[in-house]
Amino acid sequence: MRSHFPILSNLFGQKDSITLTPESADELENAIILAMLYISKNIQQDGRFVYRNSLNPKKKYSAKYYSSLRHAGTLYSMYLCERLLGKEALYNKRLLSSEYLVKNYIKKVGKDMYGLLSKPEEEAPALLATSGGTGLALIALSNLLKDNKISKHILEKMGNFLIFMQTPQGDFCPSFELVKKEKSDLHSARYYPGESCLGLLYLYEFDKQEKWLETAKKGLFRLAEKAEAAGGAGWKFDHWGMLAVQKLFATPDNALNMPQKKYLINFAERNIKSVIAKQNLNTRDERFGAFTNTRSLCGNATILEGLIAAYQCLDNKVLQKKVLYSIKSGVEFLSKHQVKTGPFEGGIPSSPDWEKPEAKNSEKEIRIDYVQHTISAWIVYKSIIDKSMK
């Protein structure tokens, strides 16, 4: 029997406002603070993250393997703490890790173009600059422009790279091989287009050049077109795409007309419907709140991120209520499986079964991006609640 978690109580008030009991608000706040502590404790003196830890004290990892994309993604979650919750505790360490990212991974890839590198000795099959990684880096770094903590020309050249990587149809080529000096399908991921679009939208927020906005819009319309062509059963949930659509809707000067906005709302609804039926909502089951199309906690967190973003785009009130209940159920599931004590408190292991005696080392692994995706979902969820209560 699962333990009660009060975030699900008092789902809607008389005016459909989102409310939480004091106990549930404290539970969510504590989960966020613990995750912040984990990130803070796992930043080294040079700004590099400790990429992996294990809840098995005998398990040791090589520091050789590393993901520049997940480094950038973690910086994004740290920024959300400041932007949405007003928590500045990670600010100085975020600056340190941002400097590390720029120094070690933001490199020239062509005339007037910089990209985020994936290195063969760490993660990639060759020395690459990826479109998705560069998008993530823009998400992480563009906000530093307002405080003069980064050079504008670096960000502009990263934006130029994404424009270069976009096809006439609106897709983004996955990678650029630096040795061959050519576009490539190596190291591709289906999330790259959404990451690229979101990065360009963050760049546009701090650098109002129309080309950033127009490239992002073209990319999102292409994603929506492909989702429509694939149909419900043929489309996989795209959480970065949902984050980018929500960011576009939140951009005041997005120049979207009503048919375009409705087209993207339909895209959000397609994504929602592709996962919302795949959630365990049996309140007697220990996996209540988990999505059945993924077994990992990180997989559940990424779905939640996308659902929370899509929720903010909907104009269908009935669907909004269903999505909100789904989100709340997922929040309960993730919080229940966060590490609450010990040297890795605040961590998010690979599997919800990490505490079981028969758990494997792979299920006990905590990776920095597992924490990043989870805390990002919690932060945006809490910010929505906080706004509704004002």
Residue pairs with C-beta under 8 A, 6 or more apart in sequence:
1 284
1 286
2 283
2 284
2 285
2 286
2 288
2 336
3 336
5 24
5 27
5 332
5 335
5 336
6 20
6 21
6 23
6 24
6 27
7 20
7 24
7 27
7 28
7 328
7 331
7 332
7 335
8 24
8 328
8 329
8 332
9 20
9 21
9 24
10 19
10 20
10 21
11 18
11 321
11 324
11 325
11 328
12 18
12 19
12 321
13 19
16 317
16 321
17 388
17 389
18 324
18 384
18 385
18 388
18 389
19 385
19 388
19 389
20 28
20 385
25 385
27 335
28 331
28 335
28 378
28 381
28 382
28 385
29 382
31 334
31 335
31 338
31 378
32 81
32 85
32 375
32 378
32 379
32 382
33 346
34 338
34 339
34 340
34 345
34 346
35 338
35 346
35 348
35 371
35 374
35 375
35 378
36 81
36 87
36 89
36 90
36 346
36 375
37 345
37 346
38 339
38 344
38 345
38 346
38 347
38 366
38 371
39 49
39 74
39 77
39 78
39 90
39 93
39 346
39 368
39 371
39 372
39 375
40 89
40 90
40 93
42 49
42 50
42 53
42 368
43 49
43 50
43 93
43 96
43 97
44 50
46 96
46 100
47 93
47 96
47 97
47 98
47 99
47 100
47 101
48 66
48 71
48 97
48 100
49 71
49 74
49 97
49 368
50 368
51 61
51 63
51 65
51 66
51 67
51 70
51 367
51 368
52 61
52 65
52 365
52 366
52 367
52 368
53 61
53 344
53 347
53 365
53 366
54 60
54 61
54 361
54 364
54 365
54 366
55 339
55 344
55 347
55 349
55 354
55 364
55 365
55 366
56 361
56 364
59 361
59 364
59 365
64 121
64 122
65 122
65 123
66 119
66 122
66 123
67 118
67 122
67 123
67 369
68 101
68 104
68 105
68 116
68 117
68 118
68 119
68 122
68 123
68 133
68 137
69 116
69 118
69 130
69 132
69 133
69 136
70 367
70 368
70 369
70 372
71 97
71 100
71 101
71 105
71 368
72 101
72 116
72 133
72 136
72 137
72 139
72 140
72 141
73 136
73 139
73 140
73 369
73 372
73 373
74 97
74 368
74 369
74 371
74 372
75 94
75 97
75 98
75 101
75 140
75 141
76 136
76 139
76 140
76 372
76 376
77 371
77 372
77 373
77 375
77 376
77 379
78 90
78 93
78 94
78 97
79 94
79 140
79 143
80 375
80 376
80 379
80 380
81 87
81 89
81 90
81 375
81 379
82 88
82 90
82 91
82 94
83 143
84 379
84 380
84 382
84 383
85 379
85 382
85 383
85 386
95 144
95 149
98 140
98 141
98 144
98 149
98 150
101 116
101 137
101 140
101 141
102 141
102 150
102 154
105 116
105 117
105 137
106 114
106 115
106 116
106 117
106 137
106 154
106 158
107 114
107 115
107 117
107 129
107 178
108 114
108 157
109 115
109 129
109 161
109 176
109 178
110 161
110 164
110 176
110 181
112 157
112 160
113 157
113 158
113 160
113 161
113 164
114 134
114 154
114 157
114 158
114 160
114 161
115 129
115 130
115 133
115 134
115 158
115 161
115 176
116 129
116 130
116 133
116 134
116 136
116 137
116 158
117 127
117 128
117 129
117 133
117 178
118 124
118 127
118 128
118 129
118 130
118 133
118 175
118 187
119 127
120 126
120 127
123 187
124 186
124 187
125 186
125 187
126 177
126 179
126 184
126 186
127 177
127 178
127 179
128 175
128 176
128 177
128 178
128 184
128 186
128 187
129 161
129 175
129 176
129 178
130 174
130 175
130 176
130 187
130 192
131 161
131 162
131 165
131 172
131 173
131 174
131 175
131 192
131 193
131 195
131 196
132 172
132 174
132 189
132 191
132 192
132 193
132 195
132 196
132 240
133 195
134 158
134 161
134 162
134 165
134 196
134 199
135 162
135 192
135 195
135 196
135 197
135 198
135 199
135 200
136 195
136 199
137 158
137 199
138 155
138 158
138 159
138 162
138 199
138 200
138 202
138 203
139 195
139 198
139 199
139 202
141 150
141 154
141 155
142 155
142 199
142 202
142 203
142 205
142 206
142 207
143 202
143 206
144 150
145 152
145 155
145 206
145 207
146 206
152 207
155 203
155 206
155 207
156 207
156 209
158 199
158 203
159 200
159 203
159 207
159 209
159 211
159 212
159 215
161 176
162 172
162 196
162 199
162 200
162 215
163 211
163 215
165 172
165 173
165 176
165 183
165 196
166 172
166 173
166 196
166 215
166 218
166 219
167 173
169 222
170 218
170 219
170 221
170 222
170 223
170 225
171 193
171 219
171 222
172 192
172 193
172 196
172 219
173 183
173 184
173 185
174 184
174 185
174 186
174 187
174 188
174 189
174 192
175 183
175 184
175 185
175 186
175 187
175 188
176 182
176 183
176 184
177 183
177 184
177 186
190 236
190 238
191 238
191 239
191 240
191 241
193 219
193 222
193 223
193 240
193 241
194 223
194 238
194 239
194 240
194 241
194 242
194 243
194 244
195 240
195 244
196 216
196 219
197 215
197 216
197 219
197 220
197 223
197 240
197 241
197 244
197 248
198 216
198 240
198 243
198 244
198 247
200 212
200 213
200 215
200 216
200 219
201 212
201 213
201 216
201 244
201 247
201 248
201 251
202 247
203 212
204 212
204 213
204 216
204 251
205 251
213 251
213 253
213 254
213 255
216 244
216 248
217 248
217 254
217 256
219 244
220 241
220 244
220 245
220 248
220 264
220 267
221 260
221 263
221 264
223 238
223 241
223 267
224 263
224 264
224 266
224 267
226 235
227 235
227 238
227 267
227 270
227 271
228 266
228 267
228 270
232 270
232 273
232 274
235 270
235 271
235 274
236 274
237 271
237 274
237 275
237 303
237 306
238 271
238 306
239 302
239 303
239 305
239 306
239 309
240 306
241 267
241 271
241 306
242 268
242 271
242 305
242 306
242 307
242 309
242 310
242 313
243 305
243 306
243 309
245 264
245 267
245 268
245 309
245 310
245 313
246 309
246 310
246 312
246 313
248 254
248 256
248 264
249 256
249 261
249 264
249 312
249 313
250 312
256 264
264 313
265 313
265 314
265 315
268 310
268 313
268 314
269 310
269 314
269 316
269 319
271 306
271 310
272 307
272 310
272 314
272 319
272 323
275 291
275 293
275 303
275 306
275 307
276 307
276 322
276 323
276 326
278 291
278 292
278 293
279 289
279 290
279 291
279 292
279 326
279 329
279 330
280 287
280 288
280 289
280 290
280 291
280 292
281 288
281 289
281 326
281 329
282 288
287 333
287 352
288 329
288 332
288 333
289 300
289 329
289 330
289 331
289 332
289 333
289 334
290 300
290 330
290 333
290 352
291 299
291 300
291 303
291 330
293 299
294 300
294 303
295 351
296 350
296 351
296 370
297 334
297 337
297 348
297 349
297 350
297 351
297 352
297 370
297 374
298 348
298 350
298 367
298 369
298 370
298 373
298 374
300 330
300 333
300 334
301 334
301 348
301 370
301 373
301 374
301 376
301 377
302 373
303 330
304 327
304 330
304 331
304 334
304 377
304 381
305 373
305 376
305 377
305 380
307 323
307 326
307 327
307 330
308 327
308 377
308 380
308 381
308 384
309 380
310 323
311 320
311 323
311 324
311 327
311 384
312 384
314 320
314 323
327 381
330 377
331 377
331 378
331 381
333 352
334 348
334 374
334 377
334 378
335 378
336 352
337 348
337 349
337 352
337 354
338 346
338 347
338 348
338 374
339 345
339 346
339 347
339 348
339 349
339 366
344 366
346 371
347 366
347 370
347 371
348 366
348 370
348 371
348 374
349 363
349 364
349 365
349 366
349 370
350 362
350 363
350 364
350 365
350 366
350 367
350 370
351 359
351 362
351 363
351 364
353 359
353 363
354 363
354 364
